[in-house]
């Protein structure tokens, strides 16, 4: 189906659903009448032809439901109906609604803070010129693994290879 036809069908199903349902009802009735006429021309009575045609068709409402399921835009109507139902349920219990909204706000805020911290410390590169020329130097100074300030001053003063040192 061409894209323009899909868009037109989507908009028609979305904004004029009653007219679409009326057209569908008329189309199914016309198809049923055609089946009945075929059965009558084959020699059946009108009542028998109607009964057999309804059985062959699979029921009027079942056919309508199958057509509605594959119709373009049905998912949007379903989402809108689900949202209306959710709002009605939240209005019934305002205390639960307030607790749910507060919990979501706290969770979103906490996630934002954690992401901002991780982004600035881990994910983004250092904001220094020529960050590819940075080196980490480890020196065994004592058993605790900590570098003393006097040791740093000595290393800084004796430095001949690096431009600058940072602790």
Protein Blocks (a to p, Z undefined) as FASTA:
>chain_A
ZZklmmmmmmmmmmmmmlmmmmmmmmmmmmmmmmmmmmmmnopafklmmmmmmmmnnpjk
lmmmmmmmmpghklmmmmmmmmmmmmmmmmmmmmlmmmmmmmmmmmmmmmmmmmmmmmmm
mmpccddehkllgccddddfblnopacfklmmmmmmmpckbmbdcZZ
